[in-house]
Amino acid sequence: METIFERTLLFDFYGELLTTRQQEIFEDVVMNDMSLSEAAEVYGISRQGIHDTLRRCERAMQEMEEKLHAVEQFEKVRKTVGAMDRILADPENGIPEDLSKKLRGLTAEIMREIG
């Protein structure tokens, strides 16, 4: 099973493609740590119904990721920007301090923008 972080990333990118009810159930169970039994009571369906809804949500979002690769690209950009920042922070690389500071400001801005 995917980690909570992976599931949350998929939801961040593709959650809007789910129905409102699917979004609510996914958020309650995965992101708000509601049990299947609690969700079943809230939504007036069986535990199995909640479980099936979660599986459909995850399958739909995974299929979108397989087609679009948005999460994969996001992760690549995040890792690349992080590597750039580490290079810029290392005084052994001989990058002038003023230039390093400006570029690290830009990498920090990129990281804030992408989350």
Rosetta constraint file for C-alpha pairs under 8 A:
AtomPair CA 2 CA 6 HARMONIC 5.92 0.50
AtomPair CA 2 CA 7 HARMONIC 6.27 0.50
AtomPair CA 3 CA 7 HARMONIC 6.23 0.50
AtomPair CA 4 CA 8 HARMONIC 5.95 0.50
AtomPair CA 4 CA 30 HARMONIC 7.17 0.50
AtomPair CA 4 CA 31 HARMONIC 7.81 0.50
AtomPair CA 5 CA 9 HARMONIC 6.12 0.50
AtomPair CA 6 CA 10 HARMONIC 6.25 0.50
AtomPair CA 7 CA 11 HARMONIC 6.20 0.50
AtomPair CA 7 CA 30 HARMONIC 7.94 0.50
AtomPair CA 7 CA 58 HARMONIC 7.67 0.50
AtomPair CA 8 CA 12 HARMONIC 6.05 0.50
AtomPair CA 8 CA 30 HARMONIC 7.91 0.50
AtomPair CA 8 CA 31 HARMONIC 7.26 0.50
AtomPair CA 9 CA 13 HARMONIC 6.30 0.50
AtomPair CA 9 CA 71 HARMONIC 6.92 0.50
AtomPair CA 10 CA 14 HARMONIC 5.81 0.50
AtomPair CA 10 CA 15 HARMONIC 7.15 0.50
AtomPair CA 10 CA 61 HARMONIC 6.22 0.50
AtomPair CA 10 CA 62 HARMONIC 7.33 0.50
AtomPair CA 10 CA 65 HARMONIC 7.59 0.50
AtomPair CA 10 CA 71 HARMONIC 6.81 0.50
AtomPair CA 11 CA 15 HARMONIC 4.28 0.50
AtomPair CA 11 CA 16 HARMONIC 7.86 0.50
AtomPair CA 11 CA 61 HARMONIC 7.15 0.50
AtomPair CA 13 CA 70 HARMONIC 7.31 0.50
AtomPair CA 13 CA 71 HARMONIC 7.07 0.50
AtomPair CA 14 CA 18 HARMONIC 7.49 0.50
AtomPair CA 14 CA 61 HARMONIC 5.75 0.50
AtomPair CA 14 CA 64 HARMONIC 7.29 0.50
AtomPair CA 15 CA 23 HARMONIC 6.40 0.50
AtomPair CA 15 CA 61 HARMONIC 7.27 0.50
AtomPair CA 16 CA 23 HARMONIC 7.58 0.50
AtomPair CA 18 CA 22 HARMONIC 5.86 0.50
AtomPair CA 18 CA 23 HARMONIC 6.00 0.50
AtomPair CA 18 CA 57 HARMONIC 6.90 0.50
AtomPair CA 18 CA 60 HARMONIC 7.98 0.50
AtomPair CA 19 CA 23 HARMONIC 6.16 0.50
AtomPair CA 20 CA 24 HARMONIC 6.21 0.50
AtomPair CA 21 CA 25 HARMONIC 6.19 0.50
AtomPair CA 22 CA 26 HARMONIC 5.98 0.50
AtomPair CA 22 CA 53 HARMONIC 6.68 0.50
AtomPair CA 22 CA 54 HARMONIC 7.59 0.50
AtomPair CA 22 CA 57 HARMONIC 6.71 0.50
AtomPair CA 23 CA 27 HARMONIC 6.00 0.50
AtomPair CA 24 CA 28 HARMONIC 6.07 0.50
AtomPair CA 25 CA 29 HARMONIC 6.07 0.50
AtomPair CA 25 CA 39 HARMONIC 7.12 0.50
AtomPair CA 25 CA 50 HARMONIC 7.36 0.50
AtomPair CA 25 CA 53 HARMONIC 7.72 0.50
AtomPair CA 25 CA 54 HARMONIC 7.44 0.50
AtomPair CA 26 CA 30 HARMONIC 5.57 0.50
AtomPair CA 26 CA 31 HARMONIC 7.18 0.50
AtomPair CA 26 CA 54 HARMONIC 6.16 0.50
AtomPair CA 26 CA 57 HARMONIC 7.41 0.50
AtomPair CA 27 CA 31 HARMONIC 4.85 0.50
AtomPair CA 27 CA 32 HARMONIC 6.13 0.50
AtomPair CA 28 CA 32 HARMONIC 4.75 0.50
AtomPair CA 28 CA 33 HARMONIC 6.39 0.50
AtomPair CA 28 CA 34 HARMONIC 5.51 0.50
AtomPair CA 28 CA 39 HARMONIC 7.25 0.50
AtomPair CA 29 CA 33 HARMONIC 4.97 0.50
AtomPair CA 29 CA 34 HARMONIC 4.39 0.50
AtomPair CA 29 CA 35 HARMONIC 6.09 0.50
AtomPair CA 29 CA 36 HARMONIC 6.83 0.50
AtomPair CA 29 CA 39 HARMONIC 6.92 0.50
AtomPair CA 30 CA 34 HARMONIC 7.19 0.50
AtomPair CA 34 CA 38 HARMONIC 6.20 0.50
AtomPair CA 34 CA 39 HARMONIC 6.36 0.50
AtomPair CA 35 CA 39 HARMONIC 6.17 0.50
AtomPair CA 36 CA 40 HARMONIC 5.97 0.50
AtomPair CA 36 CA 47 HARMONIC 5.43 0.50
AtomPair CA 36 CA 50 HARMONIC 6.29 0.50
AtomPair CA 36 CA 51 HARMONIC 7.01 0.50
AtomPair CA 37 CA 41 HARMONIC 6.30 0.50
AtomPair CA 37 CA 46 HARMONIC 7.78 0.50
AtomPair CA 37 CA 47 HARMONIC 5.54 0.50
AtomPair CA 38 CA 42 HARMONIC 6.27 0.50
AtomPair CA 39 CA 43 HARMONIC 5.97 0.50
AtomPair CA 39 CA 47 HARMONIC 7.59 0.50
AtomPair CA 39 CA 50 HARMONIC 6.94 0.50
AtomPair CA 40 CA 44 HARMONIC 5.60 0.50
AtomPair CA 40 CA 45 HARMONIC 4.94 0.50
AtomPair CA 40 CA 46 HARMONIC 5.19 0.50
AtomPair CA 40 CA 47 HARMONIC 5.21 0.50
AtomPair CA 40 CA 49 HARMONIC 7.51 0.50
AtomPair CA 40 CA 50 HARMONIC 6.14 0.50
AtomPair CA 41 CA 45 HARMONIC 6.73 0.50
AtomPair CA 41 CA 46 HARMONIC 7.70 0.50
AtomPair CA 45 CA 49 HARMONIC 5.92 0.50
AtomPair CA 45 CA 50 HARMONIC 7.03 0.50
AtomPair CA 46 CA 50 HARMONIC 6.47 0.50
AtomPair CA 47 CA 51 HARMONIC 6.17 0.50
AtomPair CA 48 CA 52 HARMONIC 5.98 0.50
AtomPair CA 49 CA 53 HARMONIC 6.11 0.50
AtomPair CA 50 CA 54 HARMONIC 6.24 0.50
AtomPair CA 51 CA 55 HARMONIC 6.30 0.50
AtomPair CA 52 CA 56 HARMONIC 6.18 0.50
AtomPair CA 53 CA 57 HARMONIC 6.13 0.50
AtomPair CA 54 CA 58 HARMONIC 6.12 0.50
AtomPair CA 55 CA 59 HARMONIC 5.97 0.50
AtomPair CA 56 CA 60 HARMONIC 6.00 0.50
AtomPair CA 57 CA 61 HARMONIC 6.16 0.50
AtomPair CA 58 CA 62 HARMONIC 5.93 0.50
AtomPair CA 59 CA 63 HARMONIC 6.05 0.50
AtomPair CA 60 CA 64 HARMONIC 6.36 0.50
AtomPair CA 61 CA 65 HARMONIC 6.25 0.50
AtomPair CA 62 CA 66 HARMONIC 6.17 0.50
AtomPair CA 63 CA 67 HARMONIC 6.41 0.50
AtomPair CA 64 CA 68 HARMONIC 5.93 0.50
AtomPair CA 64 CA 69 HARMONIC 7.70 0.50
AtomPair CA 65 CA 69 HARMONIC 4.77 0.50
AtomPair CA 65 CA 70 HARMONIC 6.30 0.50
AtomPair CA 65 CA 71 HARMONIC 6.77 0.50
AtomPair CA 65 CA 72 HARMONIC 7.94 0.50
AtomPair CA 69 CA 73 HARMONIC 6.14 0.50
AtomPair CA 70 CA 74 HARMONIC 6.06 0.50
AtomPair CA 71 CA 75 HARMONIC 6.16 0.50
AtomPair CA 72 CA 76 HARMONIC 6.34 0.50
AtomPair CA 73 CA 77 HARMONIC 6.23 0.50
AtomPair CA 74 CA 78 HARMONIC 6.13 0.50
AtomPair CA 74 CA 114 HARMONIC 7.84 0.50
AtomPair CA 75 CA 79 HARMONIC 6.11 0.50
AtomPair CA 76 CA 80 HARMONIC 6.06 0.50
AtomPair CA 77 CA 81 HARMONIC 6.05 0.50
AtomPair CA 78 CA 82 HARMONIC 6.14 0.50
AtomPair CA 78 CA 111 HARMONIC 6.99 0.50
AtomPair CA 78 CA 114 HARMONIC 7.67 0.50
AtomPair CA 79 CA 83 HARMONIC 6.15 0.50
AtomPair CA 80 CA 84 HARMONIC 6.18 0.50
AtomPair CA 81 CA 85 HARMONIC 6.21 0.50
AtomPair CA 81 CA 107 HARMONIC 6.12 0.50
AtomPair CA 81 CA 110 HARMONIC 7.67 0.50
AtomPair CA 81 CA 111 HARMONIC 7.39 0.50
AtomPair CA 82 CA 86 HARMONIC 6.32 0.50
AtomPair CA 82 CA 107 HARMONIC 7.67 0.50
AtomPair CA 83 CA 87 HARMONIC 6.27 0.50
AtomPair CA 84 CA 88 HARMONIC 6.18 0.50
AtomPair CA 84 CA 107 HARMONIC 7.53 0.50
AtomPair CA 85 CA 89 HARMONIC 6.07 0.50
AtomPair CA 85 CA 104 HARMONIC 5.82 0.50
AtomPair CA 85 CA 107 HARMONIC 6.28 0.50
AtomPair CA 86 CA 90 HARMONIC 6.35 0.50
AtomPair CA 87 CA 93 HARMONIC 6.98 0.50
AtomPair CA 88 CA 93 HARMONIC 7.47 0.50
AtomPair CA 88 CA 95 HARMONIC 6.90 0.50
AtomPair CA 88 CA 100 HARMONIC 5.39 0.50
AtomPair CA 88 CA 101 HARMONIC 7.99 0.50
AtomPair CA 88 CA 103 HARMONIC 7.42 0.50
AtomPair CA 88 CA 104 HARMONIC 6.61 0.50
AtomPair CA 89 CA 100 HARMONIC 7.00 0.50
AtomPair CA 89 CA 104 HARMONIC 7.60 0.50
AtomPair CA 91 CA 95 HARMONIC 6.86 0.50
AtomPair CA 95 CA 99 HARMONIC 6.90 0.50
AtomPair CA 95 CA 100 HARMONIC 6.08 0.50
AtomPair CA 96 CA 100 HARMONIC 6.04 0.50
AtomPair CA 97 CA 101 HARMONIC 6.00 0.50
AtomPair CA 98 CA 102 HARMONIC 6.34 0.50
AtomPair CA 99 CA 103 HARMONIC 6.14 0.50
AtomPair CA 100 CA 104 HARMONIC 5.91 0.50
AtomPair CA 101 CA 105 HARMONIC 6.16 0.50
AtomPair CA 102 CA 106 HARMONIC 6.52 0.50
AtomPair CA 103 CA 107 HARMONIC 6.28 0.50
AtomPair CA 104 CA 108 HARMONIC 6.06 0.50
AtomPair CA 105 CA 109 HARMONIC 6.20 0.50
AtomPair CA 106 CA 110 HARMONIC 6.20 0.50
AtomPair CA 107 CA 111 HARMONIC 6.20 0.50
AtomPair CA 108 CA 112 HARMONIC 6.23 0.50
AtomPair CA 109 CA 113 HARMONIC 6.20 0.50
AtomPair CA 110 CA 114 HARMONIC 6.22 0.50
AtomPair CA 111 CA 115 HARMONIC 5.88 0.50
